[in-house]
Amino acid sequence: PLESSCERTDVMAHAVAEACLRSAGLTREQVALAAVVFGSSKPAIGSWFVRAVLHRAPAAGSPRVEVTDPANYRSGPSWDMLTPQRAAVLVAGDLGAGGPILSSVAACSTGLHSLIRAVQWLGDGNGPIAVAGAVESSLHPLFAAAFLRMRVLADDAEAPSRACRPFDRNRSGFIIGEGAGMLIVETAEHARRRGARPLAVVRGCAMGADPTGLADLDPQGVPLAATIRRCLKSAGVQPQDVTWIKAHGTGTRDNDLGEAAAVRAVFGEASPPVVSLKGCLGHTLGASGAIEAAVCVRAIGEGIIPASANLCEPDPACGANHPTRPTPAAGAPGQVLCLSAGFGGHLAAVLIGGFR
């Protein structure tokens, strides 16, 4: 086994792989040749970093990785602990999957990029089944300091559960979250052959780039709008066919405005409902696309449109259609457009529809 299985990213990767396999009703024999497309936007920075790099003792309660002599590189972190593909390797080992191991690194779009790459791998005829997802552990002072310097963190320390307010006049940024999400993607024939009833169908997808800046979207939303249009074209649907939109919705002023401009450019002023899940989940960064896509799949199955939490004073510049409580989705099955916009300009759009 790889070293440091007690690091939080490792624990979450192990747990989500086991839960996903069980939920999908798959045996290890059925995933023996599956591709594992599982990403993380950065390597885990855990107790080894504090001890081996800063030469300081970890804080009480921190996950432990014993480093007996930080000055001796042989007792420090192993090479695999410094690589983003570590989680993908762990998942492949857990599942006994013998297909390729692909690890996307695309900042906050990593989760959706993983799903898209899995769909592309199947579409190219490489195999009947793939495992797609992402994991992220970012509750660390180093990342908090970096995000504070970028001025993207919410500033309401008195009420952290209500601090992330996407689309609100008083939004000030996001709250750091962590977690893992995973989806089993398979061809229709493979699902029929094993007697599975799919939860949803990936109807279209697209990736793009916004070169505006490290943490900025184009104010007019031009690159994201182009990505959305290519996603809808790949699905063979029109904007009016989309039931609701799962926005990236970080709650930062510039992200929400740029994303709203892109939605307006594609859907006009009368857009379908636009929802952000980050008021409830926090921003899980590289894992957000995978976790939120899984929530969308569940919402499609339940026939509901989730709510945007903490939205008290909607900002008219962000559009008008932001549900503040769960509502029934019109028509069945619905189609949800999932969006991600990562630091550095990584864009992703996936259209997920209900299974007919």
For each residue, the residues with C-beta under 8 A, 3 or more apart:
1: 5 93
2: 5 10 78 80 86 89 90 93
3: 65 77 78 80 81
4: 7 10 46 48 65 77 78 81
5: 1 2 10 11 14
6: 10 11 63 64 65
7: 4 10 11 44 46 63 65 81 137
8: 11 12 44 46 63 137 139 178
9: 12 13 40 44 86 87 135 136 137
10: 2 4 5 6 7 13 14 44 86 87 90
11: 5 6 7 8 14 15
12: 8 9 15 16 135 137 178 179 180
13: 9 10 16 17 38 87 90 91 94 135 180
14: 5 10 11 17 18 90 94
15: 11 12 18 19 180
16: 12 13 19 20 133 135 180 181 182
17: 13 14 20 21 90 91 94 95 131 182
18: 14 15 21 22 94
19: 15 16 22 23 182
20: 16 17 23 24 131 133 182 183 184
21: 17 18 24 26 28 31 95 184
22: 18 19 25
23: 19 20
24: 20 21 184 196
25: 22 194 196
26: 21 30 31 184 194
27: 30 31
28: 21 31 32 95 96
29: 32
30: 26 27 129 194
31: 21 26 27 28 34 95 96 97 129 131
32: 28 29 96 97 98
33: 97 98 99 127 129
34: 31 95 97 98 99 127 129 130 131
35: 97 99 100 101 102 118 121 126 127 129 130 131
36: 88 91 92 95 97 99 100 101 102 130 131
37: 88 102 103 104 114 115 117 118 121 130 131 132 133
38: 13 87 88 91 92 101 102 103 114 131 132 133 134 135 182
39: 84 87 88 103 104 105 106 110 111 113 114 133 134 135 286
40: 9 43 44 84 86 87 88 103 105 110 134 135 136 286 287
41: 84 105 106 107 108 110 134 136 285 286 342
42: 45 84 105 136 286
43: 40 81 82 83 84 86
44: 7 8 9 10 40 81 86 137
45: 42 49 140 142 143
46: 4 7 8 49 50 62 63 65 137 140
47: 50 51 58 62 63 64 65
48: 4 51 52 53 65 67 76 77 81
49: 45 46 52 53 54 77 140 142
50: 46 47 53 54 56 57 58 59 62
51: 47 48 54 55 56 57 58 65 67 70
52: 48 49 55 67 70 76 77
53: 48 49 50 70
54: 49 50 51
55: 51 52 70
56: 50 51
57: 50 51
58: 47 50 51 62 64
59: 50 62
60:
61:
62: 46 47 50 58 59
63: 6 7 8 46 47
64: 6 47 58
65: 3 4 6 7 46 47 48 51 77
66:
67: 48 51 52 70 75 76 77
68: 72 75
69: 72 75
70: 51 52 53 55 67 75 76
71:
72: 68 69 75 76
73: 76
74:
75: 67 68 69 70 72
76: 48 52 67 70 72 73
77: 3 4 48 49 52 65 67 81 82
78: 2 3 4 81
79: 82 83
80: 2 3 83 86 89
81: 3 4 7 43 44 48 77 78 86
82: 43 77 79
83: 43 79 80 86
84: 39 40 41 42 43 87 103 105
85: 88 89 101 103
86: 2 9 10 40 43 44 80 81 83 89 90
87: 9 10 13 38 39 40 84 90 91 103 134 135
88: 36 37 38 39 40 85 91 92 101 102 103
89: 2 80 85 86 92 93 101
90: 2 10 13 14 17 86 87 93 94
91: 13 17 36 38 87 88 94 95 97 131 133 182
92: 36 38 88 89 95 96 97 101
93: 1 2 89 90 96
94: 13 14 17 18 90 91
95: 17 21 28 31 34 36 91 92 131
96: 28 31 32 92 93
97: 31 32 33 34 35 36 91 92 101 131
98: 32 33 34
99: 33 34 35 36 126 127 130
100: 35 36 121 126
101: 35 36 38 85 88 89 92 97
102: 35 36 37 38 88 114 117 118 121
103: 37 38 39 40 84 85 87 88
104: 37 39 110 113 114 117 134
105: 39 40 41 42 84 110 286
106: 39 41 109 110 113 286 342 346 348
107: 41 110 285 286 342 343 344 346
108: 41 248 250 283 285 286 288 289 340 341 342 343 346
109: 106 112 113 207 289 340 341 342 346 347 348
110: 39 40 41 104 105 106 107 113 114 134 136 285 286 287 289 290 342 346
111: 39 114 115 133 134 181 286 287 288 289 290 291 292 293 340
112: 109 115 116 289 290 293 338 339 340 348 349 350
113: 39 104 106 109 110 116 117 207 289 340 346 348
114: 37 38 39 102 104 110 111 117 118 132 133 134 289 290
115: 37 111 112 118 119 132 133 183 185 202 205 289 290 293 350
116: 112 113 119 120 205 206 207 348 350
117: 37 102 104 113 114 120 121 132
118: 35 37 102 114 115 121 122 130 131 132 183 185
119: 115 116 122 123 130 132 185 202 205
120: 116 117 123 124 205
121: 35 37 100 102 117 118 124 126 127 130
122: 118 119 125 126 127 128 129 130 185 186 187
123: 119 120
124: 120 121
125: 122
126: 35 99 100 121 122
127: 33 34 35 99 121 122 130
128: 122 186 187 189 190
129: 30 31 33 34 35 122 184 185 186 187 190
130: 34 35 36 37 99 118 119 121 122 127 184 185 186
131: 17 20 31 34 35 36 37 38 91 95 97 118 182 183 184 185
132: 37 38 114 115 117 118 119 182 183 184 185 290
133: 16 20 37 38 39 91 111 114 115 180 181 182 183 287 290
134: 38 39 40 41 87 104 110 111 114 180 181 286 287 289 290 291
135: 9 12 13 16 38 39 40 87 179 180 286 287
136: 9 40 41 42 110 178 179 180 284 285 286 287 288
137: 7 8 9 12 44 46 140 178
138: 143 176 177 178 284 285
139: 8 143 144 176 178
140: 45 46 49 137 143 144
141: 144 145
142: 45 49 145 146
143: 45 138 139 140 146 147 176
144: 139 140 141 147 148 153 176
145: 141 142 148 149
146: 142 143 149 150
147: 143 144 150 152 153 173 176
148: 144 145 151 153
149: 145 146
150: 146 147 214 215
151: 148 173
152: 147 173 174 215 250 252
153: 144 147 148 173 174 175 176
154: 160 163 164 165 171 172 173 174 175 251
155: 163 172 173
156: 159 160 162 163 172
157: 160 163
158:
159: 156 162 163
160: 154 156 157 163 175
161:
162: 156 159 165 310
163: 154 155 156 157 159 160 172 173 175 310
164: 154 171 173 174 175 250 251 278 279 282 283 309 310
165: 154 162 168 170 171 172 251 279 310 311 312
166: 171 247 249 250 251 256 276 278 279 308 310 311
167: 171 249 251 256 260 274 276 308 311 314 315 318 319 322
168: 165 171 251 310 311 312 313 314 315
169: 313 314 315
170: 165 312 313
171: 154 164 165 166 167 168 251 252 253 256 315
172: 154 155 156 163 165 251 252 253
173: 147 151 152 153 154 155 163 164 250 251 252
174: 152 153 154 164 250 251 252 278 282 283
175: 153 154 160 163 164 278 282 283
176: 138 139 143 144 147 153 282 283 285
177: 138 278 281 282 283 284 285 288
178: 8 12 136 137 138 139 282 284 285 287
179: 12 135 136 281 284 287 291
180: 12 13 15 16 133 134 135 136 287 290 291
181: 16 111 133 134 287 289 290 291 292 293 294
182: 16 17 19 20 38 91 131 132 133 290 294
183: 20 115 118 131 132 133 290 293 294 297
184: 20 21 24 26 129 130 131 132
185: 115 118 119 122 129 130 131 132 202
186: 122 128 129 130 190 191 196 198
187: 122 128 129 190 191
188: 191 192 198
189: 128 192 193
190: 128 129 186 187 193 194
191: 186 187 188 194 196 197 198
192: 188 189 195 196
193: 189 190
194: 25 26 30 190 191
195: 192
196: 24 25 186 191 192
197: 191 355
198: 186 188 191 201 355
199: 297 298 300 301 355
200: 296 297 300 301 333 352 353 354 355
201: 198 352 353 354 355
202: 115 119 185 205 350 351 352
203: 235 236 237 335 351 352 353
204: 231 232 233 234 235 236 237 350 351
205: 115 116 119 120 202 231 234 348 349 350 351
206: 116 227 228 230 231 234 348 349
207: 109 113 116 227 346 347 348 349
208: 223 224 226 227 230 347 348 349
209: 223 345 346 347
210: 217 218 223 224 341 345 347
211: 223 345
212: 216 217 218 223 258 345
213: 216 345
214: 150 343 344
215: 150 152 252 254 255 343
216: 212 213 254 258
217: 210 212 221 223 224 254 255 257 258 259 262 341
218: 210 212 221 222 223 224 258 261
219: 254 257 258 261
220: 258 261 265
221: 217 218 224 225 258 259 260 261 262 263 264 265
222: 218 225 226 262 265
223: 208 209 210 211 212 217 218 226 227 262 345 347
224: 208 210 217 218 221 227 228 258 259 262 339 341 347 349
225: 221 222 228 229 261 262 263 265 266
226: 208 222 223 229 230
227: 206 207 208 223 224 230 231 347 348 349
228: 206 224 225 231 232 262 263 266 337 339 349
229: 225 226 232 233 266
230: 206 208 226 227 233 234 349
231: 204 205 206 227 228 234 235 337 349 350 351
232: 204 228 229 235 237 238 239 241 242 266 337 351
233: 204 229 230 236
234: 204 205 206 230 231
235: 203 204 231 232 351 353
236: 203 204 233
237: 203 204 232 241 242 335 351
238: 232 241
239: 232 242 266 267 268
240:
241: 232 237 238 335
242: 232 237 239 245 267 272 335 336 337 351
243: 272 273 305 329 330 331 334 335 336
244: 272 273 274 275 305 329 334 336 337
245: 242 263 271 272 273 274 275 336 337 339
246: 275 276 277 292 293 295 296 336 337 338 339
247: 166 259 263 274 275 276 339
248: 108 255 259 276 288 339 340 341
249: 166 167 255 256 259 274 275 276 277 278 308
250: 108 152 164 166 173 174 255 256 276 278 283
251: 154 164 165 166 167 168 171 172 173 174 255 256 276 278 279
252: 152 171 172 173 174 215 255 256
253: 171 172 256 257
254: 215 216 217 219 257 258
255: 215 217 248 249 250 251 252 258 259 341
256: 166 167 171 249 250 251 252 253 259 260 315 318
257: 217 219 253 254 260 261 317 318
258: 212 216 217 218 219 220 221 224 254 255 261 262 341
259: 217 221 224 247 248 249 255 256 262 263 339 341
260: 167 221 256 257 263 264 274 317 318 319
261: 218 219 220 221 225 257 258 264 265
262: 217 221 222 223 224 225 228 258 259 265 266
263: 221 225 228 245 247 259 260 266 267 271 274 319
264: 221 260 261 267 268 269 271 319
265: 220 221 222 225 261 262
266: 225 228 229 232 239 262 263
267: 239 242 263 264 270 271 272
268: 239 264 271
269: 264 320
270: 267 321
271: 245 263 264 267 268 274 319 321
272: 242 243 244 245 267 321
273: 243 244 245 305 321 322 323 327
274: 167 244 245 247 249 260 263 271 308 319 321 322
275: 244 245 246 247 249 305 306 307 308 322 323
276: 166 167 246 247 248 249 250 251 279 308 322
277: 246 249 280 281 292 295 306 308
278: 164 166 174 175 177 249 250 251 281 282 283 288
279: 164 165 166 251 276 308 309 310 311
280: 277 309
281: 177 179 277 278 284 288 291 292 295
282: 164 174 175 176 177 178 278
283: 108 164 174 175 176 177 250 278 288
284: 136 138 177 178 179 281 287 288 291
285: 41 107 108 110 136 138 176 177 178 288
286: 39 40 41 42 105 106 107 108 110 111 134 135 136 342
287: 40 110 111 133 134 135 136 178 179 180 181 284 290 291
288: 108 111 136 177 248 278 281 283 284 285 291 292 340
289: 108 109 110 111 112 113 114 115 134 181 292 293 338 340 348
290: 110 111 112 114 115 132 133 134 180 181 182 183 287 293 294
291: 111 134 179 180 181 281 284 287 288 294 295
292: 111 181 246 277 281 288 289 295 296 338
293: 111 112 115 181 183 246 289 290 296 297 338 350 352
294: 181 182 183 290 291 297 298
295: 246 277 281 291 292 298 299 306
296: 200 246 292 293 299 300 336 338 352
297: 183 199 200 293 294 300 301 352
298: 199 294 295 301 302
299: 295 296 302 304 305 306 329 336
300: 199 200 296 297 303 329 333 334 336 352 353 354
301: 199 200 297 298 354
302: 298 299
303: 300 328 329 332 333 334
304: 299 326 327 328 329
305: 243 244 273 275 299 323 326 327 328 329 334
306: 275 277 295 299 323 326
307: 275 311 323 324 325 326 327
308: 166 167 249 274 275 276 277 279 311 322 323 324
309: 164 279 280
310: 162 163 164 165 166 168 279
311: 165 166 167 168 279 307 308 314 322 324
312: 165 168 170
313: 168 169 170
314: 167 168 169 311 318 320 322
315: 167 168 169 171 256 318
316: 319 320
317: 257 260
318: 167 256 257 260 314 315 322
319: 167 260 263 264 271 274 316 322
320: 269 314 316
321: 270 271 272 273 274
322: 167 273 274 275 276 308 311 314 318 319
323: 273 275 305 306 307 308 326 327
324: 307 308 311
325: 307
326: 304 305 306 307 323
327: 273 304 305 307 323
328: 303 304 305
329: 243 244 299 300 303 304 305 332 334
330: 243 334
331: 243 334
332: 303 329 354
333: 200 300 303 353 354 355 356
334: 243 244 300 303 305 329 330 331 353 354
335: 203 237 241 242 243 351 352 353 354
336: 242 243 244 245 246 296 299 300 351 352 353
337: 228 231 232 242 244 245 246 349 350 351
338: 112 246 289 292 293 296 349 350 351 352
339: 112 224 228 245 246 247 248 259 347 348 349
340: 108 109 111 112 113 248 288 289 346 347 348 349
341: 108 109 210 217 224 248 255 258 259 346 347 348
342: 41 106 107 108 109 110 286 345 346 347 348
343: 107 108 214 215 346
344: 107 214
345: 209 210 211 212 213 223 342
346: 106 107 108 109 110 113 207 209 340 341 342 343
347: 109 207 208 209 210 223 224 227 339 340 341 342
348: 106 109 112 113 116 205 206 207 208 227 289 339 340 341 342
349: 112 205 206 207 208 224 227 228 230 231 337 338 339 340
350: 112 115 116 202 204 205 231 293 337 338
351: 202 203 204 205 231 232 235 237 242 335 336 337 338
352: 200 201 202 203 293 296 297 300 335 336 338
353: 200 201 203 235 300 333 334 335 336
354: 200 201 300 301 332 333 334 335
355: 197 198 199 200 201 333
356: 333
